[in-house]
Amino acid sequence: MSDSTRTGTNESITAASEQLDDFGEDISKLKEMLNGDSSLLGGDDIAELWKQLNGADSMALEVESKLDNVLSNLDNLLEALDSDSEEINAHETTKASSENNKDEETSN
């Protein structure tokens, strides 16, 4: 694995981990907001409930955005790992071919 690929992989892992931590906090806040007082039925209370629902919607959109970022980072990580796998396979193929050529030259 090349140093640049290893660095990119480590950065993707770190970013995904941080975003997942944030995601957990947001879910907790969202649960808190949704578990509020269910007896909000009066005029002023409906306005407050509406604010809470709008806040919960905004938070849910932020959570969705963070999940998209996590998935993007995981895609980058998979691409980096796939790239490394291809590099290793190409290196092994080149090495095997080189060894075969040396064997043929020594047998001639």
Backbone bond lengths (Angstrom), bond angles and torsions (degrees), N, CA, C in turn:
res aa  C-N    CA-C-N  psi(-1)  N-CA   C-N-CA  omega(-1)  CA-C   N-CA-C  phi
1 M - - - 1.457 - - 1.522 107.49 -
2 S 1.308 117.34 127.46 1.458 120.73 -179.21 1.521 109.98 -72.03
3 D 1.343 114.91 157.51 1.469 120.09 -178.70 1.519 111.80 -61.97
4 S 1.346 117.02 -39.98 1.469 119.31 -179.04 1.528 110.71 -67.22
5 T 1.325 115.84 -37.76 1.467 119.09 178.50 1.518 110.28 -69.07
6 R 1.339 116.10 -41.10 1.460 120.64 179.46 1.529 109.52 -62.34
7 T 1.333 116.97 -42.15 1.467 121.22 178.49 1.522 110.49 -63.07
8 G 1.342 116.83 -45.55 1.461 120.63 178.51 1.511 111.95 -62.31
9 T 1.339 116.41 -39.32 1.463 121.06 178.89 1.521 110.23 -65.16
10 N 1.335 116.63 -45.77 1.469 120.22 179.11 1.519 111.25 -62.49
11 E 1.329 117.49 -39.63 1.463 120.92 178.68 1.523 110.62 -65.15
12 S 1.326 117.62 -39.87 1.467 121.07 178.83 1.516 110.91 -64.74
13 I 1.320 116.23 -41.79 1.468 120.44 179.48 1.530 110.01 -64.36
14 T 1.327 116.63 -45.89 1.462 120.85 -179.94 1.526 111.01 -62.06
15 A 1.325 116.53 -45.46 1.472 120.12 -179.46 1.527 110.71 -62.76
16 A 1.329 116.96 -43.55 1.470 120.44 179.96 1.521 110.56 -63.25
17 S 1.326 116.91 -41.11 1.462 121.15 179.50 1.529 111.44 -63.32
18 E 1.333 116.51 -44.67 1.469 120.15 179.53 1.521 110.88 -63.97
19 Q 1.312 116.90 -40.78 1.461 119.99 -179.11 1.522 110.92 -68.18
20 L 1.322 117.49 -35.75 1.462 119.88 177.12 1.525 110.97 -67.00
21 D 1.343 116.99 -36.59 1.469 119.84 175.69 1.523 110.41 -61.84
22 D 1.335 116.63 -46.06 1.461 121.27 177.80 1.523 110.50 -60.97
23 F 1.314 116.31 -40.07 1.457 122.13 -179.49 1.530 110.41 -59.19
24 G 1.324 117.63 -43.47 1.468 121.78 178.83 1.515 111.90 -61.55
25 E 1.323 116.14 -41.49 1.467 120.47 178.60 1.526 110.63 -64.48
26 D 1.325 116.34 -41.93 1.470 120.15 -179.38 1.524 111.16 -65.30
27 I 1.308 116.87 -39.90 1.474 120.57 178.19 1.524 109.74 -62.04
28 S 1.319 116.95 -41.97 1.471 120.32 178.59 1.525 110.87 -61.52
29 K 1.334 116.60 -44.48 1.470 120.24 178.46 1.526 110.96 -62.93
30 L 1.321 116.07 -41.10 1.461 120.72 179.80 1.527 110.57 -63.07
31 K 1.319 117.29 -42.92 1.465 120.92 177.18 1.519 110.80 -61.34
32 E 1.338 115.95 -42.10 1.460 120.47 178.27 1.523 111.23 -58.13
33 M 1.324 115.32 -45.82 1.464 119.82 -178.19 1.525 111.07 -65.42
34 L 1.316 117.21 -38.89 1.462 120.33 -177.00 1.526 112.83 -77.75
35 N 1.320 117.45 -20.25 1.457 121.00 179.45 1.525 112.16 -93.63
36 G 1.318 116.53 22.36 1.469 121.49 179.29 1.518 111.34 -68.58
37 D 1.302 115.80 -172.18 1.455 123.59 -177.93 1.531 110.26 -65.06
38 S 1.332 116.57 119.02 1.465 120.85 -177.88 1.531 112.43 -83.90
39 S 1.325 117.54 -0.73 1.465 119.88 -177.84 1.523 112.01 -92.32
40 L 1.326 117.26 17.63 1.470 120.83 -179.38 1.530 109.54 -77.49
41 L 1.329 116.37 91.59 1.458 119.25 -176.94 1.526 113.13 -125.91
42 G 1.323 118.40 -11.32 1.462 121.20 -179.31 1.524 111.56 -79.76
43 G 1.357 117.34 173.34 1.461 122.34 -177.34 1.519 113.58 -57.33
44 D 1.323 116.95 -53.74 1.469 120.28 179.29 1.522 110.65 -67.41
45 D 1.324 114.94 -35.27 1.454 119.39 -179.37 1.529 111.38 -67.42
46 I 1.325 116.82 -33.17 1.465 120.18 178.20 1.525 109.74 -66.12
47 A 1.332 116.43 -39.12 1.464 119.84 177.27 1.529 110.12 -62.72
48 E 1.323 116.93 -41.24 1.463 121.04 178.03 1.531 110.66 -65.86
49 L 1.322 115.85 -42.52 1.461 120.13 177.52 1.527 110.67 -61.19
50 W 1.322 115.83 -40.88 1.474 120.48 178.79 1.530 110.33 -61.41
51 K 1.336 117.30 -41.71 1.464 121.37 177.78 1.532 110.59 -62.02
52 Q 1.330 115.28 -43.18 1.461 119.59 -179.96 1.529 111.21 -63.94
53 L 1.334 115.90 -41.47 1.463 119.37 178.95 1.528 111.35 -65.08
54 N 1.328 116.55 -40.69 1.467 120.09 176.57 1.521 110.87 -63.29
55 G 1.327 115.88 -40.83 1.463 120.20 177.39 1.515 111.58 -63.51
56 A 1.322 116.08 -41.74 1.464 120.50 178.75 1.524 110.36 -65.13
57 D 1.328 116.62 -38.76 1.466 120.66 178.54 1.526 110.48 -63.86
58 S 1.330 116.12 -44.86 1.468 120.54 178.69 1.527 110.74 -60.84
59 M 1.318 115.52 -42.88 1.456 119.31 -179.85 1.528 110.89 -66.07
60 A 1.324 116.33 -39.13 1.469 119.94 178.34 1.530 110.33 -62.89
61 L 1.328 117.22 -37.93 1.465 120.66 177.25 1.529 110.89 -65.62
62 E 1.337 116.61 -38.40 1.466 120.21 177.12 1.524 110.49 -64.92
63 V 1.334 116.43 -41.51 1.463 120.80 178.35 1.529 109.68 -62.15
64 E 1.314 116.91 -42.73 1.462 120.78 178.31 1.526 110.73 -60.49
65 S 1.317 116.36 -42.19 1.463 121.23 178.97 1.526 110.59 -62.81
66 K 1.326 116.27 -43.23 1.468 119.83 178.77 1.521 111.24 -64.31
67 L 1.319 116.45 -39.07 1.468 119.44 176.83 1.527 110.95 -62.98
68 D 1.322 116.44 -40.27 1.470 120.13 176.65 1.523 110.34 -60.01
69 N 1.339 116.65 -41.33 1.463 120.53 178.63 1.529 111.45 -65.40
70 V 1.329 116.68 -41.30 1.467 120.61 177.86 1.525 109.66 -60.69
71 L 1.328 116.33 -46.70 1.465 120.02 -179.95 1.523 111.31 -62.70
72 S 1.314 116.39 -38.04 1.464 120.55 177.40 1.527 110.78 -63.06
73 N 1.336 115.98 -44.41 1.467 119.71 178.26 1.529 111.16 -64.10
74 L 1.308 116.70 -38.48 1.463 119.63 177.85 1.534 110.66 -66.50
75 D 1.330 116.98 -37.37 1.471 120.28 175.09 1.524 110.43 -61.12
76 N 1.337 116.57 -43.43 1.462 120.80 178.16 1.519 111.21 -62.29
77 L 1.319 116.29 -40.17 1.452 121.31 178.73 1.528 110.44 -63.42
78 L 1.323 116.92 -45.40 1.461 120.44 178.81 1.526 111.64 -62.96
79 E 1.326 116.46 -39.52 1.468 120.07 177.68 1.524 110.45 -63.64
80 A 1.331 116.55 -41.22 1.471 120.13 179.69 1.525 110.52 -64.62
81 L 1.320 116.02 -42.70 1.461 119.70 179.11 1.527 111.04 -66.26
82 D 1.319 116.99 -39.25 1.460 121.25 178.01 1.523 110.25 -64.86
83 S 1.319 116.25 -41.08 1.463 121.96 178.40 1.528 110.08 -61.46
84 D 1.336 116.31 -43.73 1.466 120.24 178.54 1.516 110.93 -62.74
85 S 1.314 116.25 -41.23 1.462 120.83 179.17 1.520 110.82 -61.37
86 E 1.327 116.27 -42.16 1.463 120.36 178.54 1.523 110.83 -65.44
87 E 1.337 117.33 -40.12 1.467 121.33 178.38 1.522 110.59 -63.08
88 I 1.318 116.84 -43.12 1.465 121.22 -179.99 1.524 109.80 -63.54
89 N 1.334 116.65 -45.36 1.463 120.42 179.65 1.528 111.21 -62.45
90 A 1.323 116.74 -41.91 1.465 120.50 179.37 1.526 110.15 -65.31
91 H 1.314 117.68 -40.95 1.459 121.94 179.11 1.529 110.22 -63.69
92 E 1.337 116.55 -44.68 1.463 120.30 179.79 1.520 111.53 -64.86
93 T 1.327 117.18 -38.66 1.460 121.56 178.39 1.524 110.47 -64.94
94 T 1.327 116.23 -44.28 1.466 121.15 178.70 1.523 110.61 -63.45
95 K 1.307 116.67 -42.38 1.466 121.77 179.70 1.519 110.58 -63.68
96 A 1.329 117.37 -45.03 1.462 121.61 179.77 1.526 110.67 -64.35
97 S 1.310 116.44 -40.64 1.463 121.06 179.18 1.522 110.44 -64.80
98 S 1.309 116.23 -41.65 1.462 121.66 179.15 1.523 110.37 -63.78
99 E 1.321 116.50 -42.00 1.463 120.44 178.92 1.521 111.01 -65.96
100 N 1.320 117.62 -38.53 1.470 121.35 177.85 1.517 110.57 -63.86
101 N 1.340 116.41 -41.66 1.467 120.47 178.82 1.527 110.62 -63.05
102 K 1.342 118.13 -40.65 1.455 121.28 178.99 1.528 110.35 -65.20
103 D 1.342 116.39 -40.55 1.466 120.32 178.67 1.521 110.87 -62.67
104 E 1.321 117.01 -40.83 1.462 121.14 180.00 1.526 110.59 -67.16
105 E 1.328 117.25 -38.73 1.468 120.71 179.95 1.516 110.77 -67.43
106 T 1.305 118.36 -38.51 1.473 120.84 -179.11 1.522 111.06 -73.33
107 S 1.309 118.29 -28.38 1.464 121.32 179.64 1.513 111.37 -79.13
108 N 1.327 118.60 -19.48 1.479 121.84 -179.73 1.478 107.26 -83.40
